[in-house]
């Protein structure tokens, strides 16, 4: 779903459950994003040393290093890196959507594609508050958040 007006966001998804990682990747690719997935905090840090990403989306309940620990390590090295934590335990941390610690946005699992799009817009807008909506950090162009409204209910 690429559009000449939209630029691709580079997204890193960190989830140790392969099915969940693939599902998130599919949702993001549907909107035209470039997505890489890894299954651990250690793998995410290694990849971040090699590549720059516009957004990191991490699960909280990772084996080994937890998502909040990963977020802290990322922010130590790359303080401006936008991070979304997708978790079934968002209420433990804070209210849905609000930042917590080194995480810029909490996304309650399960989430919809619309909620995922809104989370990306939110963290990219915080990164660049002078933008009109979500800004792609690398290109200065809007990310491909092609909102598809639900069909109108029939009377």
Backbone torsions as a table, in degrees:
resi	resn	phi	psi	omega
1	UNK	NA	56.0	-178.7
2	UNK	-88.0	148.3	-177.6
3	UNK	-135.8	136.5	-176.7
4	UNK	-61.8	-22.4	178.9
5	UNK	-81.9	-19.9	-175.8
6	UNK	-103.7	145.6	175.7
7	UNK	-107.8	156.2	-179.7
8	UNK	-81.2	136.2	170.4
9	UNK	-91.3	140.4	174.5
10	UNK	-92.9	118.0	-174.5
11	UNK	-120.7	133.3	173.1
12	UNK	-106.3	122.8	178.5
13	UNK	-107.6	127.2	-179.9
14	UNK	-117.6	109.4	178.3
15	UNK	-153.5	130.3	-177.6
16	UNK	-84.6	-0.9	173.8
17	UNK	-100.8	108.4	-174.8
18	UNK	-54.4	-38.5	-179.1
19	UNK	-64.7	-41.8	-179.9
20	UNK	-67.7	-45.3	178.3
21	UNK	-58.0	-43.9	178.9
22	UNK	-65.4	-38.2	-179.9
23	UNK	-65.0	-45.0	178.7
24	UNK	-64.1	-42.9	178.6
25	UNK	-58.5	-44.0	-179.8
26	UNK	-62.1	-43.5	178.3
27	UNK	-60.4	-43.2	-178.6
28	UNK	-69.7	-41.2	179.1
29	UNK	-66.4	-31.0	176.6
30	UNK	-57.0	-34.1	178.4
31	UNK	-89.1	4.6	175.3
32	UNK	92.0	5.1	-179.7
33	UNK	-73.0	151.1	172.2
34	UNK	-89.8	121.5	-171.0
35	UNK	-125.9	136.5	169.9
36	UNK	-123.7	141.5	178.6
37	UNK	-119.0	145.1	172.4
38	UNK	-136.8	162.4	-173.9
39	UNK	-110.4	11.7	179.1
40	UNK	-155.6	160.3	176.1
41	UNK	-63.8	-38.7	179.7
42	UNK	-62.6	-43.7	178.5
43	UNK	-65.0	-36.6	178.3
44	UNK	-63.9	-46.0	179.8
45	UNK	-62.3	-41.1	179.0
46	UNK	-62.8	-42.2	179.9
47	UNK	-68.7	-38.0	177.8
48	UNK	-64.4	-26.0	174.8
49	UNK	-68.1	-27.1	-176.1
50	UNK	-96.6	-32.3	-173.5
51	UNK	-135.2	155.1	175.7
52	UNK	-100.9	139.1	178.4
53	UNK	-124.5	147.7	177.5
54	UNK	-75.6	-33.6	-178.0
55	UNK	-145.9	141.4	170.0
56	UNK	-112.7	129.0	175.2
57	UNK	-115.5	118.7	-178.1
58	UNK	-125.0	146.1	170.6
59	UNK	-77.6	156.3	174.5
60	UNK	-81.2	-46.3	-171.6
61	UNK	-84.7	59.4	175.4
62	UNK	-83.1	150.2	172.1
63	UNK	-69.4	143.1	-178.9
64	UNK	77.1	-118.3	179.9
65	UNK	-68.8	121.3	178.6
66	UNK	-73.6	163.5	-177.1
67	UNK	-60.5	-37.0	179.2
68	UNK	-71.3	-31.9	175.5
69	UNK	-68.6	-40.4	176.4
70	UNK	-61.4	-45.8	179.8
71	UNK	-58.1	-43.4	179.5
72	UNK	-62.4	-42.3	179.9
73	UNK	-66.8	-39.5	178.2
74	UNK	-63.7	-47.1	-177.3
75	UNK	-65.9	-29.8	175.5
76	UNK	-63.2	-42.6	-176.1
77	UNK	-86.3	-39.9	-177.1
78	UNK	-131.1	81.0	-172.3
79	UNK	-59.2	-25.7	-177.4
80	UNK	-93.2	2.8	-177.9
81	UNK	-68.7	117.9	175.9
82	UNK	-68.5	132.9	-178.3
83	UNK	-130.5	129.3	173.7
84	UNK	-111.3	129.9	173.5
85	UNK	-104.4	119.8	177.0
86	UNK	-100.7	119.5	-174.9
87	UNK	-151.1	151.1	173.4
88	UNK	-79.1	-6.8	-175.3
89	UNK	-112.8	31.0	-176.8
90	UNK	-58.1	-35.5	-178.1
91	UNK	-64.3	-23.7	178.0
92	UNK	-68.8	-33.9	-175.6
93	UNK	-86.6	-48.3	-171.0
94	UNK	-174.9	-172.9	174.3
95	UNK	-77.2	143.7	179.4
96	UNK	-45.0	131.6	174.8
97	UNK	88.4	-23.7	-176.8
98	UNK	-82.3	148.6	179.8
99	UNK	-66.5	151.9	176.4
100	UNK	-144.2	120.1	178.6
101	UNK	57.4	-121.0	-178.4
102	UNK	-92.5	5.4	179.8
103	UNK	-97.0	133.7	-177.9
104	UNK	-85.8	-24.2	-177.7
105	UNK	-154.9	134.1	174.6
106	UNK	-101.7	126.4	-178.5
107	UNK	-116.7	116.3	-177.5
108	UNK	-74.3	124.3	173.2
109	UNK	-84.0	143.3	-6.3
110	UNK	-75.8	152.2	-179.9
111	UNK	-128.9	159.9	179.1
112	UNK	-93.5	168.8	176.7
113	UNK	-63.1	-37.2	178.4
114	UNK	-62.7	-44.3	178.7
115	UNK	-63.7	-37.4	177.0
116	UNK	-64.5	-43.8	177.6
117	UNK	-60.5	-44.5	-179.7
118	UNK	-64.0	-36.9	177.9
119	UNK	-64.0	-43.4	179.4
120	UNK	-64.2	-45.8	177.6
121	UNK	-58.2	-44.0	-177.8
122	UNK	-59.8	-49.7	-176.5
123	UNK	-71.1	-33.6	178.6
124	UNK	-73.5	-32.3	176.5
125	UNK	-69.4	-39.4	176.2
126	UNK	-62.8	-36.8	179.7
127	UNK	-64.2	-37.9	-179.1
128	UNK	-132.1	82.2	-173.8
129	UNK	-65.0	-12.4	179.6
130	UNK	-84.6	-1.3	-178.8
131	UNK	-81.4	159.6	178.0
132	UNK	-77.3	-34.5	176.5
133	UNK	-143.9	-147.7	178.7
134	UNK	-70.1	130.2	-179.6
135	UNK	-108.4	134.3	173.5
136	UNK	-73.4	120.5	-174.4
137	UNK	-60.0	-43.4	-173.9
138	UNK	-72.3	-39.8	-171.0
139	UNK	-106.9	-14.9	-176.3
140	UNK	76.4	10.0	-179.1
141	UNK	-107.7	157.8	177.6
142	UNK	-62.3	142.1	175.8
143	UNK	-73.0	161.6	-176.7
144	UNK	-80.0	69.1	176.2
145	UNK	-98.7	79.5	-175.5
146	UNK	-83.8	88.5	-177.1
147	UNK	-64.5	126.6	177.0
148	UNK	-110.3	107.0	-177.4
149	UNK	-66.5	149.5	176.8
150	UNK	-65.9	154.9	179.8
151	UNK	-63.4	150.0	177.8
152	UNK	-69.3	134.0	177.8
153	UNK	-66.9	144.1	178.4
154	UNK	-78.9	138.2	179.0
155	UNK	-68.2	NA	NA
